[in-house]
């Protein structure tokens, strides 16, 4: 169970760092520091949930403008 938690966290951190550094500009597009990696690795359920919530919310806001 712990190994699965670590593997999912590792994959999430890798993907999130890649996504932010290649798709975002400014402060959010800068390379990550180890402190940020550790936070998102250890607390990946919170990080992933927050990311998905913001993505759905933004998607809904964009779709409301197209009606």
N, C-alpha and C positions, 0 to 999 in steps of 0.2 A: 504494500500500500504506500509506504513512504517512497519507494523507488518510482512509482507511478506519479506521485506528487512532484517529485524532483524532475522527472522527465517532461511532464506537461509544463512545469514552470520554466524549464530551460528552453523549450520550444517557443513558449509565449514571449519570453524575454528576447530571444533571437529575432523573432518576427516583428515584435513591437519596435525594437531598436532599428531594424532595417526599415520599417514603414515610416517611422518618424524622421529618420535622417535622410531618406530619399524623397519623401513627399511633402514635408513641411519646411517652411522657411523661417528665418529669424531664430529666436531663442529655442524653439521646439525642434528645429532641424539640426542643431549642433550634435556632435558626437557625445555619447553618454559617458558618464563617469561610473566607476565601480559602485558607488553608493546608490545610484539610480538602478543599476542592474540588480543589486542585491535586494532592493525594495521590491521591484517588480517580480523577481524570482521567488522571494519568500512569500509575498502577499499577492501572488498571481490571481487567486479567485476574486479578490477585491478589484485589482487592476483590470482584469478581463471584464468583469461585470460593469465597471464604470465606463470602459471603452465601448462596450456594446450598447449601453444605455445612451451614451452621447451620440453614437452612430445612428441609432434608431430615431432619436429625437431630432437630429439634424436632417435625416431623410424625410421625416414627417413634415418638418418645417419647409423643406424645399418642395415637397409635393403639394402642400397647401397653396403655394404660389403659382402652381401650374393649373389650378382648377378654373 
